[in-house]
């Protein structure tokens, strides 16, 4: 029998545009996205800067804001669906919902939705989209939206690192539940197109995990802390 995981209560705080979570001791733990943004490789920063300059900073900010609202809205209706609630999304979200809905039919044994996970040893936290089984395999699930297909792993940028970060934190936080998550699912919803499915096997998870560990340690070193 598969049991729902207990939710970890943690307050989210923002400081200077960066997101943190408070652990049981009241200490601030940086979010996964805060760490990724702070340790973004130079080529990624240059790509973002060039894009902003090409279309204009204000328009770039508006596109980013629109994409964020779209992603938040799509997540909300995915959550409702997985919780067995009726889904009646607005027209602005419908194209993305129709793209991802067929994939959701293969998601079962849902154990956690939009839950905070904290990795005490490495020092990071975040909100995992979903811990469930996909086609019978336990995994961490992440939902994304895009106006065009990603097609290849290199166009996912830091998304795989997000996945393994949540996977590692869930395994550590719920270690008494023997999750042993070693697979991950990334789904990209695209208007008028079937959602893209990226499935990560244990070997890929291990490879990305090593990259993620390096990014976390880089983050803490810059702040003058040295974690084991």
C-alpha positions as CSV (number, residue, x, y, z in Angstrom):
1,X,0.0,0.0,0.0
2,X,1.2,3.5,-0.9
3,X,0.7,6.2,1.8
4,X,0.6,9.9,1.3
5,X,3.7,11.7,2.7
6,X,3.3,14.1,5.6
7,X,3.7,17.8,4.6
8,X,6.7,19.7,5.9
9,X,5.7,23.0,7.3
10,X,8.1,25.8,6.3
11,X,7.7,29.5,5.9
12,X,8.9,31.0,2.6
13,X,10.6,34.4,2.7
14,X,12.0,36.7,0.0
15,X,15.0,39.0,0.4
16,X,16.4,41.1,-2.4
17,X,14.6,39.0,-5.0
18,X,16.0,35.8,-3.5
19,X,13.8,33.1,-2.0
20,X,14.6,31.2,1.3
21,X,12.8,28.7,3.5
22,X,12.9,28.6,7.3
23,X,13.9,25.2,8.7
24,X,12.9,23.8,12.1
25,X,15.5,25.9,13.8
26,X,14.4,29.1,12.1
27,X,17.5,29.3,9.9
28,X,17.2,30.6,6.4
29,X,17.8,27.9,3.7
30,X,18.3,29.1,0.1
31,X,15.8,27.8,-2.5
32,X,16.9,25.6,-5.4
33,X,16.3,28.5,-7.8
34,X,18.2,30.9,-5.6
35,X,21.3,28.6,-5.8
36,X,20.9,28.0,-9.5
37,X,20.6,31.7,-10.3
38,X,23.6,32.6,-8.1
39,X,25.8,30.0,-9.7
40,X,24.6,30.3,-13.3
41,X,27.5,29.7,-15.7
42,X,28.8,32.7,-17.6
43,X,27.6,31.5,-21.0
44,X,24.1,31.3,-19.6
45,X,24.3,34.8,-18.1
46,X,25.5,36.1,-21.4
47,X,22.7,34.3,-23.3
48,X,20.1,35.9,-21.0
49,X,21.8,39.4,-21.3
50,X,21.9,39.2,-25.1
51,X,18.3,38.2,-25.3
52,X,17.3,41.1,-23.1
53,X,19.3,43.5,-25.2
54,X,17.9,42.2,-28.4
55,X,14.2,42.6,-27.5
56,X,14.5,45.3,-24.9
57,X,14.7,45.0,-21.1
58,X,11.1,46.0,-20.5
59,X,9.7,43.6,-23.0
60,X,11.9,40.8,-21.7
61,X,10.6,41.4,-18.2
62,X,7.0,41.3,-19.4
63,X,7.6,38.0,-21.3
64,X,9.2,36.6,-18.1
65,X,6.2,37.7,-16.0
66,X,3.7,36.3,-18.4
67,X,5.5,33.0,-18.5
68,X,5.6,32.9,-14.7
69,X,1.8,33.5,-14.5
70,X,1.2,30.9,-17.1
71,X,3.3,28.3,-15.3
72,X,1.7,29.0,-12.0
73,X,-1.8,28.7,-13.5
74,X,-1.0,25.4,-15.2
75,X,0.5,24.0,-12.0
76,X,-2.7,25.0,-10.1
77,X,-4.9,23.0,-12.5
78,X,-2.5,20.0,-12.6
79,X,-2.7,20.0,-8.8
80,X,-6.5,20.0,-8.8
81,X,-6.5,17.1,-11.3
82,X,-4.1,15.0,-9.3
83,X,-6.2,15.7,-6.1
84,X,-9.3,14.4,-7.9
85,X,-11.0,17.8,-8.3
86,X,-12.8,19.1,-11.3
87,X,-10.7,21.0,-13.8
88,X,-12.2,24.0,-15.6
89,X,-9.3,26.2,-16.5
90,X,-9.5,29.6,-18.2
91,X,-8.8,30.1,-21.9
92,X,-5.3,31.5,-21.2
93,X,-4.3,28.2,-19.6
94,X,-6.4,25.8,-21.6
95,X,-3.8,25.2,-24.5
96,X,-1.2,24.1,-21.9
97,X,-3.7,22.0,-20.0
98,X,-4.8,20.2,-23.1
99,X,-1.2,19.5,-23.9
100,X,-0.3,18.0,-20.5
101,X,-3.6,16.2,-19.6
102,X,-2.9,13.0,-21.5
103,X,0.4,12.5,-19.7
104,X,-1.3,13.0,-16.3
105,X,-3.4,9.9,-16.9
106,X,-0.3,7.8,-16.5
107,X,0.5,9.4,-13.1
108,X,-0.7,7.4,-10.2
109,X,0.1,6.6,-6.5
110,X,0.5,10.3,-5.8
111,X,2.3,10.8,-2.5
112,X,3.1,14.5,-2.4
113,X,1.9,17.6,-4.4
114,X,3.6,21.0,-4.2
115,X,5.4,20.1,-1.0
116,X,8.4,21.8,0.6
117,X,11.5,19.5,0.8
118,X,14.7,20.5,2.6
119,X,18.1,18.9,2.4
120,X,19.7,19.5,5.8
121,X,23.1,18.2,4.9
122,X,23.7,20.2,1.7
123,X,21.7,23.2,2.8
124,X,19.0,23.9,0.3
125,X,15.2,23.7,0.0
126,X,12.4,23.9,-2.6
127,X,8.9,23.0,-3.5
128,X,8.6,19.7,-5.4
129,X,5.8,19.6,-8.0
130,X,4.9,16.0,-7.3
131,X,6.1,12.7,-5.9
132,X,4.2,9.9,-7.6
133,X,4.6,6.9,-10.0
134,X,4.7,7.3,-13.7
135,X,3.7,4.2,-15.7
136,X,4.3,2.3,-12.5
137,X,7.8,3.7,-11.6
138,X,8.2,5.9,-8.5
139,X,9.6,9.3,-9.4
140,X,9.8,13.0,-8.9
141,X,7.6,14.9,-11.4
142,X,8.2,18.4,-12.6
143,X,5.7,20.4,-14.9
144,X,6.9,23.1,-17.2
145,X,5.3,25.2,-19.9
146,X,6.8,26.6,-23.1
147,X,5.6,28.2,-26.4
148,X,7.8,25.9,-28.4
149,X,9.3,22.4,-28.1
150,X,12.6,22.0,-26.2
151,X,13.5,18.9,-28.3
152,X,16.9,18.3,-26.7
153,X,18.3,18.0,-23.2
154,X,20.7,20.9,-23.7
155,X,17.7,23.2,-24.2
156,X,16.4,22.3,-20.8
157,X,19.2,24.3,-19.2
158,X,19.0,23.9,-15.4
159,X,15.7,22.0,-15.3
160,X,17.4,18.6,-14.8
161,X,19.4,20.1,-11.9
162,X,16.1,21.2,-10.4
163,X,14.7,17.7,-10.7
164,X,17.6,16.0,-9.0
165,X,17.7,18.6,-6.3
166,X,14.1,17.9,-5.4
167,X,14.8,14.1,-5.7
168,X,17.7,14.3,-3.3
169,X,15.9,16.5,-0.8
170,X,12.8,14.3,-0.8
171,X,14.9,11.2,-0.3
172,X,16.7,12.9,2.6
173,X,13.7,14.5,4.3
174,X,11.6,11.3,4.0
175,X,14.4,8.9,4.6
176,X,12.3,7.0,7.2
177,X,9.8,6.3,4.4
178,X,12.3,4.4,2.2
179,X,11.4,6.5,-0.9
180,X,14.7,5.7,-2.7
181,X,13.7,7.9,-5.6
182,X,16.1,7.3,-8.5
183,X,13.9,8.3,-11.5
184,X,12.5,11.6,-12.6
185,X,9.9,12.9,-15.0
186,X,10.0,16.3,-16.7
187,X,6.9,17.3,-18.7
188,X,6.8,20.4,-20.9
189,X,3.3,21.6,-21.9
190,X,3.2,23.2,-25.3
191,X,0.1,24.8,-27.0
192,X,-1.6,22.7,-29.7
193,X,1.1,20.1,-29.3
194,X,1.4,16.9,-27.2
195,X,3.5,17.6,-24.1
196,X,7.2,16.7,-24.3
197,X,8.2,13.9,-21.9
198,X,11.8,13.7,-20.6
199,X,12.4,10.6,-18.5
200,X,15.6,10.4,-16.4
201,X,17.0,7.0,-15.5
202,X,19.3,6.4,-12.4
203,X,22.5,6.9,-14.4
204,X,21.4,10.3,-15.6
205,X,20.1,11.2,-12.1
206,X,23.5,10.4,-10.6
207,X,25.3,12.5,-13.3
208,X,23.1,15.5,-12.7
209,X,23.3,15.1,-9.0
210,X,27.1,15.4,-9.1
211,X,26.6,18.7,-11.0
212,X,24.0,19.9,-8.6
213,X,26.2,19.1,-5.6
214,X,29.0,21.1,-7.2
215,X,26.7,24.1,-7.7
216,X,25.5,24.0,-4.1
217,X,29.0,23.9,-2.7
218,X,30.0,26.7,-5.0
219,X,27.1,28.8,-3.6
220,X,28.1,28.2,0.0
221,X,31.8,28.8,-0.7
222,X,30.9,32.2,-2.1
223,X,29.2,33.1,1.2
224,X,32.3,31.9,3.1
225,X,30.7,28.6,4.4
226,X,32.2,25.2,3.8
227,X,29.8,22.3,4.1
228,X,30.9,18.7,4.1
